[in-house]
C-alpha cells in the first residue's frame, strides 16, 4: 500500500492512460457515439463502418467542404413598427425601393424586441436608399447597418440545418461565427461533399403546389386543380397579431393575383367554401364544398376552406388590391407559434431567409484521398519529430533509464490528449496535430528540467532531498506552463479559423502535462535512481 | 556516436558591453529590415492569403506539368505554383498548389480545373478580403494580448525590474528576428505563422525563467548558477529546435503548409532565443547582480 501511496503520481498517470484508452478504442464510450460497429452518430466519418478509434476527423483530415460566408443584407434598427402595421410597411418600402416583398422583412416590436427593425436581403439596395424609403413612409430608423437581424440569422441556421438533415449529409453542421466587431458569418461544414455539391444543396428548393379541390367533375366528383405556382407567391410569413392570434400570411405577387382570384372563382370558391375533410391520396373521400390545399413534395401542409369574405374578394376583384390570404391557427392548438412557423417553413420549402454571399466565402474543400494523405504524412511527421527529440536527449544523457521514461512520458501525454479529444468528439484538423507537436515540445522541455534537477551532483539519498529538488524544478515548470497558457489563451476566444483548435489542444496538453504526467516522471526517475544504489 | 555536452562559457572574459553588443546589433538590424519593409511596402511583413484574401487550389495529375501549362488553364492571374512531393501510394504522381490573389473567384478557378483533362481538383481553400482583414485585426490583437500577458506574468514571477524586463526584451527580439528573416526569404505571413509566434513566446520564456530562477533564487555564485541553467536550458532549446527542424523539413516535403510554417519559424526563433538568453539576458542579470542591486 505504501508504495502505491508514495507513487500516487504514477498511479494517477496509469489510471488516466487506461481511461484514455477506453475513450479512444472502446466503441460507444464517448457521448454521441454508438456502440454498434463503431460508427459515429453524427460524426463526419461514414466511409468505414468499423473504425479503429473513436477519433473524429475534421475536413482537413477526412475530406469535405466548409463554407464560411456572410449573409447578404442591410438592417434598419430602431424602427417604431407594430405587428399590425408590419405587412403594410413591407409593401410600402418594397414599392419605394422597387423590390419584391420577399426581399424585405419587418421585425415588429414584440416581447423579444423593444424596437422594430426592417431588413433588406438583396444586394442592390444601399443603406441610404433604405433609410430614405423608411423616412418616406414616416419612420425614423435609429441606425442603418450592414448585416441582418438576430432572428434572421437564427432562421438561416434552422433552414440550413433542415436542408442538411434532409439531404442525408451525415455529420454536416451549420453555425453562426461571430467576429468581435459585429460581423457574423454562417459556417457550414459537410464531410464527403465537394463545394459545388454543397452549394447545390443550399440552393435546392422543395416543390410546393397549391391546389383547389372542388366538386367540378361528373356527378359532383371532386377534382384537383393547381391554382397558384410557388413562384407566384411573394412572401410567406408567420406572425402573431392582435385580434387574430398566430397565423401565416401569404402574399401573392401582384401580377398573378387576378389570375389566381379568377381560378378560385371558376372553381366555385366565390362565396367561400367549407372544407370538412381532405384525403390527398383519394380525393373522392373529401367532404365539404372544397378545399384550398398546400403541399410540399407531395405531402399536405394545410388543407383549408375559404372564408366567405375572402371568396367574395376573389369574385369582386378586391383581392388584387391587397393580395394576401391568411392561414389562421386555432387558438386551441397546443403550440400555435410552432404550428405557424412550421407551415411557414414548409411553404418556403427550404428557401434561405436571406442569400449567402458566396463571393465573400472563406472556406475550404478537400478531396478525401488528399485528406487521407495529409493524415498519414502528418502522423509520419509527428513520429519523426519524436524520434529527433529522443535522439537529442539520448545523446545528452546517455542513460537509457533517464531517456526511455522521458520519451514514454511525453508520448503518454499525447495519448491522454488523444483520449480527451476522442471523448469530447472534437474534430481533429491539421492545426491540432501541430498542437500535439507543441505539447511534446514543451513536455520534453519540462522533463529535461526535472531530470537535470534530480540528477545534479550530490546523490539523491533520501526522499526528502528528492522532494525539495522536485519542488524546485516544479516552480520553473509551473511558471513556464502559466506563460504558455497565457500566450495561447487569446487564440482560444478569437475566431481565428483553425488556430482556436491549436490553442485548445496546447492548453489542455500543458495542463495534463503539468498536473499529471510530468510529476509522474519525477516519481519514475526517483525509483530508477534510488534503485541504483 | 558523437558526444554533446553543453560547453561552459567563460563569461568573465567578456565585458557587459561586449556581450550585449551582438544581440542588440542583431535586434537593431532586424528592426531596420522590418521598418524598411514597412516604409516600402506599407506593411511590416508580406501577408499571405489568410490576411489579404485569395484562393489556393491543390491539383493532382499523373503527368508532369510546367508552370506555364498550369497558369494557362486559368483566366485569372496566378500568384504562385508550388509542386508537392508525393509518396508512392498517392493517387496522383504530381501535386501542385496554385495560389491566386483575391480577384479570383473560387467557383471559376475550381471549374477551370474540373473541366481540364489530365488535372484533378483535390482541394481548395479561399479567404475573402473581408475575412482576411478580420483575421489580420484579430491576429494583431491576439499576439499583443499574449505578449502583454506574458510580460505581466514575468513581472509577477520575479517582482524586480531588470530580470523581468530582460525576459520581455528577449521575447520581443525572439519574435522580431524571425519576422525580419521572413522578409529576407520572401515568406508570407499566414495564420500558422501567427500560431508559431505565440508558441515562440511560450518557449522563449521557458529558458529565461529557468535562467532567472537559477541566478536569483538559488544559492551559489553567479557563474556556477548560470552554467547550471545553461546546461538544462540549452538542452531544452536544442531538443525543440531538432523537433521543429524535422517537422519543417518533413512538412515542406509533404506540402503540409501549416506545419511547415510553424516548424520553420520556431527553428529561427529558438535559434535567436539561444543568442538572446545567453548573451543578452545573462548580461542584464550579471549587471543587476553585481551593480544594479547596490544602486
Interface residues (C-beta under 8 A of the other chain):
Chain A: X68 X69 X70 X179 X180 X181 X183 X185 X194 X195 X196 X199 X358 X359 X360 X361 X362 X363 X364 X365 X366 X367 X369 X370 X371 X373 X374 X376 X377 X378 X380 X381 X382 X384 X385 X386 X387 X388 X389 X391 X392 X393 X395 X396 X430 X431 X433 X434 X437 X438 X440 X441 X442 X444 X445 X448 X449 X452 X453 X456 X472 X475 X476 X479 X480 X482 X483 X484 X486 X487 X488 X489 X490 X491 X494 X495 X496 X497 X498 X499 X502 X503 X506
Chain B: X1 X2 X3 X4 X5 X50 X58 X60 X86 X87 X90 X91 X95 X105 X106 X107 X110 X111 X120 X121 X122 X123 X124 X125 X126 X127 X128 X130 X131 X132 X134 X135 X137 X138 X139 X141 X142 X143 X145 X146 X147 X149 X150 X153 X154 X157 X191 X192 X194 X195 X198 X199 X201 X202 X203 X205 X206 X209 X210 X213 X217 X218 X228 X231 X232 X235 X236 X238 X239 X240 X242 X243 X244 X245 X246 X247 X250 X251 X254 X256 X258 X259 X262
